[in-house]
Structure formats: C-alpha cells, structure tokens
Amino acid sequence: MAKNITLAIDEDLLDKVRVLAAIKRTSVNELVRTYLQRLVAQEQERDEVTEELLKLSRDSKADMGNWRPSRDETCSGEPRFDRWR
C-alpha cells in the first residue's frame, strides 16, 4: 500500500524538477519514487557484494605468511602496489 509523505524542497528546484518531469512525460512523484527505488537497490547490491567478499575472505586458503609492510613503506607516500610491477 502506497503511503503519502510530505517533502520540503526549494521552490526553484521544484520548478526545475516539474519541467524535467514534463519533458520525461511523468510526474515529480514518479521521479522521486524511481530515485528512491534505485537508491535502495544500489545499497542492497553493495551489501550483497560486501557479504560475498567477506565470505571469500573467510573461506580463502591463501596464506600471506608473516609479511607485513614496514612503517616506512606504509607512510612513504609512494604508490602502494608499485613493488609488483
């Protein structure tokens, strides 16, 4: 069930959005709804990707040994991955 919300928006911006909606043959309401749906979908996708990366990290059999960068390497300001070129 759709719910109504009240949105405070600058009058100049609202005028521009109304023109944009008219050009796209839609409503300001539909533009806002579509934007919010995309925003939620992007966040869900990021969460899924993050979870997959964490799972891969947990399940990884890779062994970095005891290698750790020195303080000088970390703070040098040099590109961090140039040693593998």
HELIX and SHEET records of a PDB file:
HELIX    1   1 GLU A   11  ILE A   23  1                                  13    
HELIX    2   2 VAL A   28  ASP A   59  1                                  32    
HELIX    3   3 ARG A   71  CYS A   75  1                                   5    
HELIX    4   4 ASP A   82  TRP A   84  5                                   3    
END                                                                             
